[in-house]
Amino acid sequence: MKILVTGATGTVGSAVCAELAKRGAQVRAVARKAPAAGRLPAGVEFAAADLLDLIAVEHALAGVDKMFLLNAVSPDELTQALIPYGLAKRHGLKHVTYLSVFDVDRFTDVPHFASKLAVERALEAFEVPFTILRPGYFFQNDLRLRDALSAGVYPMPLGPAGIAAVDVRDIAEAAAITLTQPGHEGRSYNLVTPAPLSGPGAAEIWGRALGKPVHYPGENFDAWEAQMRAYVPAWSAYDLRVMFQGYIERGFAPRAADAEIFQKLLGHAPRSYEDLVAEAVRAWRSA
């Protein structure tokens, strides 16, 4: 059995490749550029392809049985998803596992949520067996905050009520399970831990781990969007602003039933945010 993984050199994709390889699957990793040495496990094939390049994607699909479909957030995300999915239909793939997002249908004003919802509808409309994974906010997003945290600030506008969140390694494990074990066809799984992650709560957790006060500045979305434009394109800053503002206005909390189903799928409790923070601080200090 050979499984194609798109977005394979990113945080989620590389973890999925590792989990599949651990289970003995043949893996073909697809990304625009070849990965750095050691990024992918030994034995994983690599195929360079932009998902908008139909010819390159078709070549990458040759001889493949299943696909993990992951798309980076971009203005043409929908097209980048529908091209490989359409080719998967043409090639008669046995299964597609698609990475969507938690509560996708409640945030249709968020551009990348709207794209993912459209892909979900396409999966449901045709006869290729599929599984949809809907993760919450990635714990690993916060590993990029080292400079801000060192300055005593947790800047992500998660709000005081808290949102659904999950460790990328548990997402990867769930993906590998759905692609290597039977019984997941037509299923959708919300990948969330039972505890919501809030802005003040995250600041407190980082403060304890770092041994210093860490402040959560609250939610000034105009200022936050303006600051984000220094790091990402304006369209991306807008997309993220609408997403976080929607979380606070409409809620994005995990549901106990979803967390229980996720734990059953994994066969163990999902990792906690506290675990991720402790690992990160140890790694930063040892470096």
VEXDREN-424242 format. One record per residue (C-alpha): residue number from 1; x, y, z. Coordinates in nm, 3 decimals. Last residue first. Example, Ala and Ser with C-alpha at 12.3 -4.5 7.8 and 13.67 -1.06 7.14 Angstrom:
ATOM    k        u        v        w
ATOM    2    1.367   -0.106    0.714
ATOM    1    1.230   -0.450    0.780
This chain:
ATOM    k        u        v        w
ATOM  287    1.993    2.488    2.313
ATOM  286    1.923    2.303    2.638
ATOM  285    1.713    2.595    2.759
ATOM  284    1.504    2.612    2.444
ATOM  283    1.449    2.235    2.442
ATOM  282    1.340    2.226    2.806
ATOM  281    1.106    2.519    2.747
ATOM  280    0.951    2.349    2.444
ATOM  279    0.897    2.017    2.621
ATOM  278    0.726    2.189    2.916
ATOM  277    0.505    2.391    2.682
ATOM  276    0.399    2.083    2.485
ATOM  275    0.317    1.888    2.801
ATOM  274    0.113    2.181    2.939
ATOM  273   -0.083    2.189    2.614
ATOM  272   -0.191    1.831    2.679
ATOM  271   -0.133    1.522    2.464
ATOM  270   -0.439    1.322    2.362
ATOM  269   -0.549    1.039    2.592
ATOM  268   -0.486    0.695    2.446
ATOM  267   -0.634    0.457    2.187
ATOM  266   -0.609    0.729    1.925
ATOM  265   -0.963    0.681    1.792
ATOM  264   -1.102    0.632    2.143
ATOM  263   -0.932    0.953    2.258
ATOM  262   -1.082    1.139    1.962
ATOM  261   -1.429    1.003    2.040
ATOM  260   -1.396    1.121    2.401
ATOM  259   -1.273    1.465    2.294
ATOM  258   -1.569    1.499    2.060
ATOM  257   -1.817    1.403    2.333
ATOM  256   -1.665    1.658    2.573
ATOM  255   -1.709    1.943    2.328
ATOM  254   -1.424    2.178    2.253
ATOM  253   -1.488    2.554    2.259
ATOM  252   -1.487    2.770    1.948
ATOM  251   -1.722    3.049    2.055
ATOM  250   -1.924    3.286    1.842
ATOM  249   -1.774    3.629    1.922
ATOM  248   -1.440    3.506    2.059
ATOM  247   -1.372    3.246    1.793
ATOM  246   -1.501    3.480    1.524
ATOM  245   -1.244    3.742    1.625
ATOM  244   -0.974    3.476    1.598
ATOM  243   -1.085    3.374    1.248
ATOM  242   -1.152    3.725    1.117
ATOM  241   -0.804    3.830    1.234
ATOM  240   -0.643    3.524    1.079
ATOM  239   -0.797    3.593    0.737
ATOM  238   -0.708    3.964    0.759
ATOM  237   -0.345    3.888    0.846
ATOM  236   -0.337    3.639    0.558
ATOM  235   -0.474    3.891    0.307
ATOM  234   -0.222    4.152    0.430
ATOM  233    0.072    3.922    0.363
ATOM  232    0.251    3.780    0.672
ATOM  231    0.511    3.902    0.923
ATOM  230    0.480    4.283    0.938
ATOM  229    0.112    4.250    0.849
ATOM  228    0.065    4.068    1.180
ATOM  227    0.118    4.391    1.373
ATOM  226   -0.165    4.565    1.186
ATOM  225   -0.394    4.269    1.247
ATOM  224   -0.315    4.277    1.620
ATOM  223   -0.373    4.653    1.646
ATOM  222   -0.715    4.631    1.482
ATOM  221   -0.793    4.315    1.678
ATOM  220   -0.733    4.456    2.023
ATOM  219   -0.792    4.137    2.220
ATOM  218   -0.627    4.099    2.559
ATOM  217   -0.268    4.174    2.659
ATOM  216   -0.189    3.832    2.810
ATOM  215    0.111    3.878    3.039
ATOM  214    0.386    3.628    3.121
ATOM  213    0.546    3.655    3.466
ATOM  212    0.864    3.451    3.507
ATOM  211    0.962    3.090    3.586
ATOM  210    0.955    2.987    3.221
ATOM  209    0.726    2.688    3.281
ATOM  208    0.502    2.874    3.524
ATOM  207    0.480    3.178    3.296
ATOM  206    0.408    2.963    2.991
ATOM  205    0.113    2.801    3.169
ATOM  204   -0.015    3.138    3.296
ATOM  203    0.005    3.297    2.951
ATOM  202   -0.179    2.999    2.800
ATOM  201   -0.457    3.035    3.058
ATOM  200   -0.492    3.409    3.002
ATOM  199   -0.526    3.353    2.626
ATOM  198   -0.752    3.052    2.661
ATOM  197   -0.704    2.687    2.562
ATOM  196   -1.012    2.471    2.615
ATOM  195   -0.958    2.141    2.799
ATOM  194   -1.102    1.822    2.647
ATOM  193   -0.842    1.799    2.369
ATOM  192   -0.970    1.836    2.015
ATOM  191   -0.964    1.641    1.690
ATOM  190   -1.320    1.648    1.559
ATOM  189   -1.355    1.333    1.351
ATOM  188   -1.558    1.292    1.031
ATOM  187   -1.641    0.943    0.907
ATOM  186   -1.736    0.836    0.554
ATOM  185   -1.484    0.552    0.557
ATOM  184   -1.316    0.507    0.896
ATOM  183   -1.368    0.134    0.950
ATOM  182   -1.045   -0.012    0.822
ATOM  181   -0.693    0.070    0.944
ATOM  180   -0.398    0.220    0.754
ATOM  179   -0.528    0.555    0.629
ATOM  178   -0.759    0.636    0.922
ATOM  177   -0.490    0.537    1.173
ATOM  176   -0.223    0.744    0.999
ATOM  175   -0.443    1.053    1.008
ATOM  174   -0.520    1.006    1.379
ATOM  173   -0.148    0.972    1.455
ATOM  172   -0.069    1.286    1.259
ATOM  171   -0.337    1.484    1.441
ATOM  170   -0.199    1.354    1.772
ATOM  169    0.147    1.478    1.677
ATOM  168    0.000    1.816    1.583
ATOM  167   -0.117    1.868    1.943
ATOM  166   -0.474    1.993    1.975
ATOM  165   -0.686    2.300    2.047
ATOM  164   -1.050    2.398    2.097
ATOM  163   -1.086    2.754    2.224
ATOM  162   -1.082    2.940    2.554
ATOM  161   -1.327    3.164    2.739
ATOM  160   -1.075    3.444    2.804
ATOM  159   -0.985    3.520    2.442
ATOM  158   -0.749    3.340    2.206
ATOM  157   -0.583    3.661    2.087
ATOM  156   -0.227    3.520    2.048
ATOM  155    0.020    3.764    2.210
ATOM  154    0.161    3.583    2.517
ATOM  153    0.393    3.853    2.654
ATOM  152    0.685    3.838    2.898
ATOM  151    0.964    3.951    2.663
ATOM  150    1.087    3.593    2.640
ATOM  149    0.731    3.499    2.550
ATOM  148    0.736    3.745    2.262
ATOM  147    1.069    3.610    2.134
ATOM  146    0.963    3.245    2.173
ATOM  145    0.627    3.287    2.003
ATOM  144    0.685    3.052    1.709
ATOM  143    0.636    2.749    1.936
ATOM  142    0.281    2.878    1.981
ATOM  141    0.159    2.737    1.651
ATOM  140    0.265    2.395    1.784
ATOM  139   -0.047    2.372    2.000
ATOM  138   -0.251    2.368    1.677
ATOM  137   -0.594    2.528    1.701
ATOM  136   -0.871    2.271    1.658
ATOM  135   -0.858    1.972    1.431
ATOM  134   -1.127    1.856    1.190
ATOM  133   -1.024    1.530    1.021
ATOM  132   -1.240    1.416    0.731
ATOM  131   -1.232    1.053    0.615
ATOM  130   -1.294    0.947    0.258
ATOM  129   -1.398    0.664    0.024
ATOM  128   -1.407    0.802   -0.333
ATOM  127   -1.771    0.796   -0.445
ATOM  126   -1.852    1.161   -0.496
ATOM  125   -2.060    1.431   -0.326
ATOM  124   -1.925    1.397    0.028
ATOM  123   -1.568    1.473   -0.075
ATOM  122   -1.688    1.775   -0.274
ATOM  121   -1.880    1.907    0.028
ATOM  120   -1.571    1.870    0.245
ATOM  119   -1.371    2.063   -0.015
ATOM  118   -1.623    2.348   -0.001
ATOM  117   -1.600    2.352    0.380
ATOM  116   -1.222    2.373    0.356
ATOM  115   -1.238    2.675    0.126
ATOM  114   -1.486    2.852    0.355
ATOM  113   -1.259    2.787    0.653
ATOM  112   -0.968    2.943    0.460
ATOM  111   -1.166    3.258    0.389
ATOM  110   -1.321    3.309    0.734
ATOM  109   -1.678    3.429    0.669
ATOM  108   -1.797    3.067    0.659
ATOM  107   -1.715    3.025    1.028
ATOM  106   -1.983    2.793    1.168
ATOM  105   -1.942    2.523    0.901
ATOM  104   -1.577    2.461    0.985
ATOM  103   -1.650    2.371    1.347
ATOM  102   -1.301    2.215    1.375
ATOM  101   -1.081    2.237    1.065
ATOM  100   -1.019    2.034    0.749
ATOM   99   -0.742    1.782    0.689
ATOM   98   -0.863    1.532    0.429
ATOM   97   -0.815    1.155    0.436
ATOM   96   -0.863    1.010    0.089
ATOM   95   -0.923    0.639    0.026
ATOM   94   -0.907    0.370   -0.243
ATOM   93   -0.776    0.592   -0.520
ATOM   92   -0.951    0.544   -0.854
ATOM   91   -0.704    0.740   -1.068
ATOM   90   -0.969    0.983   -1.191
ATOM   89   -1.108    1.031   -0.841
ATOM   88   -0.758    1.102   -0.706
ATOM   87   -0.712    1.344   -0.996
ATOM   86   -1.016    1.540   -0.882
ATOM   85   -0.884    1.540   -0.526
ATOM   84   -0.541    1.658   -0.641
ATOM   83   -0.700    1.947   -0.836
ATOM   82   -0.971    2.022   -0.579
ATOM   81   -0.731    2.100   -0.295
ATOM   80   -0.505    2.352   -0.470
ATOM   79   -0.816    2.508   -0.626
ATOM   78   -0.968    2.564   -0.283
ATOM   77   -0.643    2.698   -0.136
ATOM   76   -0.609    2.967   -0.402
ATOM   75   -0.573    3.263   -0.162
ATOM   74   -0.347    3.051    0.060
ATOM   73   -0.368    2.842    0.378
ATOM   72   -0.156    2.535    0.309
ATOM   71   -0.340    2.232    0.183
ATOM   70   -0.341    1.882    0.329
ATOM   69   -0.478    1.577    0.150
ATOM   68   -0.359    1.241    0.285
ATOM   67   -0.389    1.009   -0.013
ATOM   66   -0.448    0.640   -0.084
ATOM   65   -0.343    0.373   -0.336
ATOM   64   -0.059    0.545   -0.524
ATOM   63    0.097    0.395   -0.838
ATOM   62    0.099    0.725   -1.025
ATOM   61   -0.024    1.003   -0.797
ATOM   60    0.300    1.204   -0.818
ATOM   59    0.279    1.202   -1.198
ATOM   58   -0.075    1.339   -1.180
ATOM   57    0.041    1.608   -0.940
ATOM   56    0.319    1.716   -1.176
ATOM   55    0.081    1.733   -1.472
ATOM   54   -0.185    1.927   -1.278
ATOM   53    0.054    2.192   -1.155
ATOM   52   -0.166    2.384   -0.907
ATOM   51   -0.061    2.142   -0.632
ATOM   50    0.301    2.242   -0.690
ATOM   49    0.494    1.921   -0.723
ATOM   48    0.827    1.776   -0.615
ATOM   47    0.801    1.404   -0.545
ATOM   46    0.978    1.253   -0.244
ATOM   45    0.986    0.885   -0.149
ATOM   44    0.997    0.795    0.221
ATOM   43    1.255    0.523    0.293
ATOM   42    1.430    0.711    0.572
ATOM   41    1.196    0.940    0.759
ATOM   40    1.140    1.298    0.637
ATOM   39    1.303    1.618    0.766
ATOM   38    1.639    1.445    0.801
ATOM   37    1.806    1.646    0.526
ATOM   36    1.603    1.952    0.436
ATOM   35    1.294    1.887    0.229
ATOM   34    1.269    1.911   -0.151
ATOM   33    1.054    2.200   -0.265
ATOM   32    0.693    2.227   -0.382
ATOM   31    0.577    1.940   -0.164
ATOM   30    0.475    1.577   -0.207
ATOM   29    0.580    1.284    0.012
ATOM   28    0.534    0.931   -0.119
ATOM   27    0.491    0.684    0.164
ATOM   26    0.501    0.304    0.173
ATOM   25    0.322    0.201    0.491
ATOM   24    0.503    0.012    0.766
ATOM   23    0.320    0.164    1.061
ATOM   22    0.618    0.380    1.160
ATOM   21    0.630    0.504    0.800
ATOM   20    0.272    0.624    0.835
ATOM   19    0.348    0.806    1.160
ATOM   18    0.660    0.971    1.014
ATOM   17    0.480    1.083    0.698
ATOM   16    0.198    1.227    0.913
ATOM   15    0.451    1.422    1.120
ATOM   14    0.607    1.563    0.803
ATOM   13    0.264    1.671    0.682
ATOM   12    0.163    1.842    1.006
ATOM   11    0.466    2.069    1.049
ATOM   10    0.537    2.114    0.681
ATOM    9    0.746    1.895    0.449
ATOM    8    0.459    1.672    0.337
ATOM    7    0.214    1.936    0.222
ATOM    6    0.060    1.648    0.030
ATOM    5    0.100    1.290    0.154
ATOM    4    0.068    1.005   -0.098
ATOM    3    0.009    0.658    0.045
ATOM    2    0.141    0.335   -0.105
ATOM    1    0.000    0.000    0.000
